Amino acid sequence: MKIGAMVESFRLDFRAAVEKAASLGIQGLQKYMTKQVPDSEIKEMLDIVKSNGLVFSALCGDLGCGFGNPEKNPSAIETSKRILDMSLKFECGIVTTHIGKITAEETETKEIMRKACRELALYADSVGAVFAVETGPEPAPILCDFLDSLGANGVRVNFDPANLVMCSGDVAAESAKVLGKYIVHTHAKDGYMIGDHEGWKEVPLGEGHVYFDDYIPALASTGFDGFLTIERECGDDPVSDITKAVDFLGEKLDKFNLR
């Protein structure tokens, strides 16, 4: 497995974030990219990343609307396809996104989401890339069943163990096994649920309920050998938090002989 980080988590300008990531021994970066940018700008960013010995692990193409609204879906689908095209130019071919909460029961909205995701999956298959659905809104078995129903491989999973723990009350290690066949990218984050679905709190790695000593081996057992991409969405000193997260993940990967 490889250690990555979200560019935006550093709260630095792009070049400074890349240079800091390289100095920490991070191997890949994920960047938010929801609007089209010129090829020249893509080349410049790619050159900066490569010159520092890194790669792009994925793009984040979350449009903030999901795919449950039939009126908004045509535009959202088209925009998502163009982001996927950009991901190939960034030489990663993975776009993470949220699709909305999937219900266990069959509903009209669920079928609308299925139709949109099937179209995205077929397009991704056609260009040799993938959309990766972020985990969290629903328990892992419900997401797995939904993906099974698409009939195409182009929509898969960005596994965020903290989101599952914080929002669905899942056990990260067990959820990784459920979704293992679909996982193409992960976020390294920790947290816990407050009360009985009363809220959640994100905390530094190792301080929440992900239980990495169980989660990392479970993830490895699925055959995943890609990026553990650090995502820190709060905290007053993000660089310090990311530095500690790199050390924490490195210790776990060494412990289980995974790098």
C-alpha positions in Angstrom: 0.0 0.0 0.0 1.0 3.6 -0.5 0.5 6.7 1.5 -1.2 9.7 -0.1 -2.9 13.0 1.0 -5.5 15.4 -0.2 -3.9 18.6 -1.6 -6.5 20.8 0.1 -5.9 19.2 3.5 -2.5 21.1 3.7 -4.2 24.5 3.3 -1.2 25.6 1.3 -1.0 26.8 -2.3 -0.6 23.9 -4.8 3.2 23.9 -5.2 3.9 24.4 -1.5 1.5 21.5 -0.7 3.2 19.2 -3.2 6.7 20.1 -1.9 5.5 19.6 1.7 4.0 16.2 0.8 7.2 15.1 -0.9 9.3 16.1 2.2 7.0 13.9 4.3 7.5 10.9 2.1 4.0 10.9 0.7 3.7 9.1 -2.6 0.5 10.4 -4.1 -1.9 13.3 -4.0 -5.6 13.7 -4.6 -7.0 17.1 -5.7 -10.4 18.6 -5.9 -11.2 19.2 -9.5 -14.9 19.9 -10.3 -14.4 22.4 -13.2 -12.7 22.1 -16.5 -9.2 23.6 -16.7 -7.0 24.1 -19.7 -4.6 21.3 -20.7 -1.7 23.7 -20.1 -2.8 24.1 -16.5 -3.1 20.3 -16.1 0.4 19.8 -17.6 1.8 22.4 -15.2 0.3 20.7 -12.2 1.4 17.3 -13.4 4.9 18.6 -14.0 5.1 19.9 -10.4 3.9 16.6 -9.0 6.2 14.5 -11.1 9.2 16.7 -10.5 8.7 16.1 -6.7 8.6 12.3 -7.2 4.8 12.0 -6.7 1.8 11.0 -8.7 -1.9 11.9 -8.6 -3.8 9.1 -6.8 -7.3 10.4 -7.8 -9.3 13.5 -8.4 -12.2 14.5 -6.2 -15.2 15.3 -8.5 -17.9 15.7 -5.9 -20.4 18.2 -7.2 -22.3 18.4 -4.0 -25.7 17.4 -5.4 -25.6 13.6 -5.7 -27.6 11.9 -8.5 -31.1 11.6 -7.0 -32.6 14.6 -8.9 -33.8 13.8 -12.4 -33.8 17.5 -13.4 -30.2 18.1 -12.3 -28.8 14.7 -13.4 -28.2 15.4 -17.1 -25.9 18.3 -16.2 -24.3 16.5 -13.3 -23.7 13.4 -15.4 -22.2 15.4 -18.2 -19.9 17.4 -15.9 -18.8 14.2 -14.1 -17.9 12.6 -17.5 -15.7 15.6 -18.3 -14.0 15.3 -14.9 -13.3 11.7 -15.6 -11.8 12.7 -18.9 -9.5 15.1 -17.0 -8.5 12.3 -14.6 -6.9 10.5 -17.5 -4.9 13.6 -18.3 -3.8 13.7 -14.7 -2.7 10.1 -15.3 -4.8 8.6 -12.4 -8.1 7.6 -14.0 -10.0 7.7 -10.7 -12.6 10.3 -9.7 -14.2 10.1 -6.2 -17.6 11.4 -5.7 -20.8 11.2 -3.5 -23.9 10.0 -5.2 -26.4 10.5 -2.4 -27.8 8.2 0.3 -28.9 4.8 -1.0 -31.9 3.3 0.8 -32.3 -0.4 1.5 -35.7 -0.5 -0.1 -36.4 0.1 -3.7 -37.8 3.6 -4.4 -38.2 5.9 -7.3 -35.2 8.0 -6.2 -33.0 4.9 -5.9 -33.9 3.9 -9.4 -33.1 7.4 -10.6 -29.7 7.1 -8.9 -29.2 3.6 -10.4 -29.9 4.9 -13.9 -27.4 7.8 -13.5 -24.7 5.6 -12.0 -25.2 3.0 -14.7 -24.6 5.6 -17.4 -21.5 6.9 -15.5 -20.3 3.3 -15.1 -20.7 2.5 -18.8 -18.9 5.7 -19.8 -16.1 5.0 -17.4 -15.7 1.5 -18.8 -15.5 2.9 -22.3 -12.6 5.2 -21.5 -10.7 2.9 -19.1 -11.3 4.8 -15.9 -13.5 4.6 -12.8 -15.8 6.7 -10.6 -15.3 5.8 -7.0 -18.3 6.3 -4.7 -17.4 7.6 -1.2 -18.6 5.4 1.6 -20.5 6.6 4.6 -24.2 7.6 4.0 -25.4 4.0 4.1 -24.0 0.7 5.5 -21.6 -1.2 3.3 -23.9 -4.1 2.4 -26.5 -1.6 0.9 -23.8 0.1 -1.2 -22.4 -3.2 -2.3 -25.9 -4.5 -3.4 -26.4 -1.2 -5.3 -23.1 -1.5 -7.2 -23.9 -5.2 -8.0 -27.1 -4.0 -9.7 -25.4 -1.6 -12.1 -24.2 -4.3 -14.6 -21.0 -2.4 -15.3 -17.6 -2.0 -13.6 -17.0 1.7 -14.0 -18.5 2.8 -10.7 -16.6 1.4 -7.7 -15.6 2.5 -4.2 -13.5 5.1 -2.5 -13.4 3.6 1.0 -13.5 6.1 3.8 -13.5 4.1 7.0 -14.2 7.1 9.2 -17.3 8.1 7.3 -18.7 4.6 7.8 -17.9 4.7 11.5 -19.2 8.2 12.0 -22.3 8.2 9.9 -23.5 4.5 9.6 -22.1 3.0 12.7 -20.3 0.3 10.7 -17.2 -1.6 11.8 -14.5 -0.5 9.3 -12.7 -3.9 9.1 -15.9 -5.7 8.3 -17.1 -3.1 5.8 -13.8 -3.4 3.9 -14.4 -7.1 3.5 -17.9 -6.5 2.2 -16.8 -3.9 -0.3 -13.4 -5.3 -1.1 -14.1 -6.2 -4.7 -15.0 -2.6 -5.5 -12.3 -0.6 -3.6 -10.0 1.3 -5.8 -9.0 4.2 -3.5 -9.2 5.0 0.2 -9.2 7.9 2.5 -7.2 7.7 5.7 -9.4 9.4 8.3 -10.6 8.6 11.8 -13.5 9.6 14.0 -16.5 8.4 16.0 -20.2 8.6 16.2 -21.7 10.7 19.0 -24.4 8.9 20.8 -26.9 7.0 18.8 -26.6 8.7 15.4 -26.7 12.1 17.2 -23.7 13.4 15.3 -20.0 12.6 14.7 -16.5 13.9 15.4 -13.4 13.7 13.2 -10.2 13.1 15.1 -6.5 12.4 14.2 -5.7 8.9 13.1 -5.6 6.4 15.9 -7.9 8.5 18.2 -11.2 7.3 16.9 -13.2 4.1 16.2 -11.7 3.0 13.0 -9.3 0.7 14.9 -6.5 0.6 12.3 -4.9 -2.6 13.7 -8.0 -4.4 12.5 -8.9 -2.3 9.5 -5.5 -2.3 7.7 -5.1 -6.1 7.7 -8.8 -6.5 6.6 -8.2 -4.1 3.8 -5.1 -5.9 2.7 -7.0 -9.2 2.7 -9.2 -7.9 -0.1 -6.2 -7.5 -2.3 -6.1 -3.7 -2.2 -2.6 -2.3 -2.6 -3.4 1.3 -3.6 -3.4 4.6 -1.7 -4.3 5.4 1.8 -5.0 9.1 1.2 -4.9 11.2 4.3 -7.9 13.6 4.5 -8.0 16.1 7.4 -11.0 18.3 7.3 -10.6 20.1 10.6 -7.9 21.0 13.1 -5.9 24.1 13.7 -2.5 22.7 12.5 -3.2 20.6 9.4 0.5 20.1 8.4 1.3 18.8 11.9 -1.8 16.5 11.7 -0.8 15.2 8.3 2.8 14.6 9.5 1.6 12.6 12.4 -0.8 10.7 10.1 2.1 9.8 7.8 4.1 8.4 10.7 1.0 6.6 12.1 0.2 4.9 8.7 3.9 4.1 8.1 4.0 2.3 11.5 0.9 0.3 10.6 2.2 -0.6 7.1 5.5 -1.7 8.6 3.8 -3.7 11.3 1.8 -5.7 8.8 4.6 -5.8 6.2 2.5 -3.9 3.6 5.0 -1.7 2.0 
